[in-house]
């Protein structure tokens, strides 16, 4: 056996749980860990006996389970491998974690005797109901819905209609996602990030991250959309920036849509472009021919885009310098909620965030605050009380 496992070999490795993702999105998708190879060889590929049957000579022969001892792992691997072209690498990692967690829940339920099997082909409706019950006991509604979708995906591939039947017959018992509180920065945190006296030791890193923060909080772009922005995307005269690396590119997004740049960000961005030009000239590059808006020069002296790991490291430097703890993804709803709070209709907020419908905007990014709604209601109530005839 070579150093690298093939997809078939990965799928036949039987582990007690789905192992940790190793970061390689190749054949087998990485659900199985190469550390299991030694134990696999030690077992000499002995699959679990499924049942006995009589051979042509009349004697009993043992039939081995082609999917091994843990068929959930095998089917999850197959799903991940088949759907790899559909999702980004970060989404694939998230799917690996969710499949692994669902498998662990099923094993816990099996150990406690609450379900009859963890095999996706043999699970029945009662087993699915027990899984739903566990989710209701330990998880919020939104997470429960996610785990149920992943379980249903595996059962569907296995040709098992138990989950579909439960959905059809007991719709009223299934958890439904409920809106969570939108995570945004407070006005004080926002002001400290944009106009505070903090700074990083490296002047160009300081200019880079401050320009990025202005783009996040003045456009509502996603973390990766700013990180992977190109120099040619930004048009300060039109006060727009083309989102060339959107979420869902080549699926539901074209990469040609623009995000509006709100007034007030231009001075910081112009200053950054000047710092960028000086920095790149010093490093021996032509600023106008360097594609990344936020260039990163690697150890080999080549210009590339910042990767997510280094971008997160840069954020930690900002947190230490500013004293504000935040996540990159919190800046998008901070923009959306601020625009809503100053009176923009939800349709305009949704358009600025490039959503296809306002429901997504209201669920995760911006909604009418209770105090604002109550204040408007009181004003209408008082106006109606002062002029009863107009109310009629």
N, C-alpha and C positions, 0 to 999 in steps of 0.2 A: 504494500500500500504506500502511495507517495505521500509527500508532506501535505499536499492540499487535497481535501476530500471533494469528491464529485457530488453533484446534487443527489444522485441515487444513494451514495454512501452516507451522506448527511441524513437523508430521510430514514435510513435503516438503523441509525444509532438510537438505542433505547435508553433514555435517561429518566430519572424519577421526576424530573420537572423540566420545563423548557429552560435551557441554560441561558446565561447572560449573552446579550448581543455583542459580537466582536467587532462591529463597525465595518465589515466588508459586505457590500451589497453585490455579491456575485452569485453564482449558482448555489442553491441551498439557502441563500438569503442570510445565513448566519445565525439562525435559531439554535443550531447545534454547535457545541463547542468542540474544538479539536482535542481538548483534554480528554474527551470521552473515547478517543481512538484506542488508547491502551486497554481500557476496560472492555471495549468492543471486541478487540482481538482476544482478550483473555476468555471471553465467553464463546469465542469461536463461532460468532454469528448464530448463536442458539436462540431462535425465536420462541415465543411462548406458545405452548401447545393449545390450540383452539378447541379441537375435539378429535375423536377417533372415528375411523370408518374402515370398512373392509376393502382390502385390495383385491386384485384379480385372482389371487390364489386363495382367497377366502379368509386370510388372516387379517387381524386388526393392524392398521397402520396409523401413525400419528400425523395429523395435518397441522402444519405450522401457520401461525398467523402472519400473513405477508406484511402487515403493518407493524409488527413487533409488539412489545409489551405496552407501549404508550401510543396508541393510534392518534390521539388528539395532537400530539407533537408532530406526527408525520403529516397529517392533513393541514395543520397550520403552516408547516414548511412549504407544502405544495401551493397553498393559497398565496403565501408571500412571494414565492418564486414566480407564479403566474401573473400576479398583479404588480410586480416590481416596476414595469414601465409606466404604470398609471400614476405613481406617487413620487414625490420628492424623497430624497434620502432621509430627511428629518422625519417625514411622515411615516416612512417605512420603519424607522427606529421606534416611533411611537406605537405602531401596530405590533411590532415584536413584543414590546412591553405589555400591551393589552392582552395579546394572546397568552403570554406567559402567566399573567395574573389570573385570567379566566381558568386556565388549566390548574393553577394552584388552588383556586376556590373549589373546583370540582373534586380535586383530590381530598381536600379537607372535608367536604360533604360526604365523600365515599368512606373516608376513615371513620366518620361519626355514624355511618349507617343511614344517612338521610337520603342517599340516592343509591340506585342498584348498580350503576356502572359509570365509568368515565369515558367509555367508548362512544364516539359520536354516532356510530351506526346503530347502537343498541339502546341509546337513551330514550326513555319514553316521556309522555307528557307529565307524569308525576315528578320525574327527575327535573324537568324544566321548571316546574312550579316550585320545587325546593330551592333551585338556584335563584329564582326570583325572590323567594322569601329571604334568602341569605342577603341578597342585595338590599332589600328594604330594611333589614336589621342593621346593616353596617355602612351603607353608602347613601349619599344624597341622590335625588331623582335623576339629575343629569348624568352622573357617573353610572348609575344603574342602567340607564338607557344605552350608554355606550357599551357596557359589558354584555348586555343582552344582544346587541347588534353583532358583536364579535362571536358570541356563542351561536347565534343564528346563522352566521356566515359559515362556520365550520359544519354545523348540522346540515345545511343546505348542500354543501359539497359532498357530504357523506350520503346524501339521498334520504335523509331523515326528515320527515315532516312534522315532528313533534312540536317544535317551536312555532311553526306556521299554524298548527292547529290550536295551540294555546292562544296565539294572537287573535285568531278568528273567534274562538269560543269564549275567551275571558278578557276581552279588550278592556273592560272596566277595571280589572285587577292589575293591569300592567302599570308600572311607573311612567310618569310623563315628565319631560323636562320642564322645570320651572325656572323663571328668570332669576339669575343670581345678581347680587349687587355689583354694579359696574366699578371696576377698580381704576381709579384715577388718582393723579397727584393732587394734593391740596394746593390752593393758590399760593401759599407760602413756599411750598416745595418747588412749584413751577418757577416762581420768581427767583429762588436761590439758584436753580439750575441755569436759568437764562441770564440773569443779571447779577449773580453773586460775585464776591471778591475772590473766589477760589481760582486756582490755576494749577496746571500740571507742570512738572519740571521741564519736560521737553516742549519747546515753543510750538513746534509743528503739530505734535500730538494734541496740545492744548487747543490750537486753532482748529484741528480736525474734529475733535469731539464737540466743541462748542458750535461749529457749523452744523454738525449732524443733529445736535439737540434742537437747533432752530428749525431744521427741516422737519424733524419729527413733530414738533409742537406747533408749527405754522402751516403744515400741509396734511397731517394725519396719515402719512405713509407708514407702511409696515416696516419692521426692523430690517428684513432682508432687502426691501425695496430701496431703502436709503443706502444700506451697505454696498449694494451692487449697482448703484446709480452710475451713469456715465456722464462725462463732462458735457457732452452734446445734449443731454436730456434737459438741462436747466436753461430756462429762458427768463432772465430777470426783467426784460422789457415787457413781456406779456404776463409776467407774474405767474408762471406755470412751470411745472417740471413733468416731463414725460416719465411715466412709470414703466421703464423698459424691462424690469424683472419682476412682474407682479406674481402674486399667488395664483396658481392655476394657469400659468402661461401655457399656451397651445392646447388648453382644454376648454376653459370658459373665458380666459383673458387673452387678449391679443398682444399686449405689450406696447400698444400705441396710445392708450388712454393717458390723459394728463391729470395731475392733481393741482389744485389751486394753491398758490403761494400767498398767504395772507400778508397784508402790509405790516412792516416793522422788521422783517427778517433781512431785507436787502443790505443794510450796512454790514452786518456780521458776515453774510455770504460773500460780499465784495471783498471784504478784508481777508476772508479765507482764500479766495481765488488768487489774490496777490501773494499770500504766504505760500500757497501751493506752487505758484510759478517759480518763486525764488528757491524753494526747496528742491524742486525737480531739476532746475538748471544747475544747482550745486551738485546734484547727484549725476549730472551728465545726461539728462533726458529733456526732450522737447515738451514743454507743458501742454501745447496745443495738440500734440500727437499722442499724448498719454490718455488712454481711454477712461480709466476709472476716475470718477469724481473724487473719491477718497482713496488715493493710491497707497499701496503697501509695498515696500521694497524688502524682499526676502533676503535670506543669508547668502544667496547666490548672486545678489545684485540685480535681480529682475523685478519688474513692476508687476504686481498682481492685485486682485481685489482682496480686501480683508476677509478672512474666513470667520465663521461664527465663533469659534473658540477664542480667537484673538480679540474679536469685537466685544465679547463678554468680559475679557480681561481688561480691556480699555474702560468698560463701564465700571468695573470694580475700582479702578483708579479714580474715576469721577466720584464714586460714592465716598471714598476715603477723603478726597479733597473737599467735597461740598457738604458732607454730612447728611446727604439725602439718599435713602435706600429706595431703589426703584427697579423695575424691569423694563427692558426696551419695549415690550408689547403693551405696557401700561400707558405709553405716550400717545398711542393712537386713540384710545377712548378718552384720554385727557383732552385732546383736540376736539373730538366729536362732542363731548359733553359741554365743553366751554362754548362752542358755537351754538348748541341748543339752548344753553342758559342765557345767552345774550339775545335770544328771541328768534333764531332762525327756525323755520318750519322743518319738521322731520324729513320732508322730501328733499330739501336742500342739503341737509346734513348727510343723508343717504347718498345723494349724488356726489358730494365732495369726497366721500369715503369709497366711492365706486362700487356700491352695492347694487345688486339687481332688484332688491325690494327693500322696503322700509322695515320689514319684520326683523331682518338680521341686524339692522342698525339699532332698533329698540331693544333687542335681546341682549346685545353684547357691548354696545358702544355709546349710545346716548338715548336718554328718555327724559320725559318731563319729571322734574323733581317734585315730590309731594308738597313741599312748602310753596313752590311756584304755582302749582295747580290750585292749592287751597287759597292762595292770595288772589288769584284771578277769579275764583268762584265767589269769594267774599265781595270783590269789587262788583261783579255782576249782580250779586244778591242785593247789595246796597243800592245799586242803580235801579234795579227793579222795584225795590221798596220805596224809593223816592218818587218813582213815576209808575204807579200801578197800572195805568191805562196802557202804557207801552208794553208791559208784561203780558197783558191780555191779548 
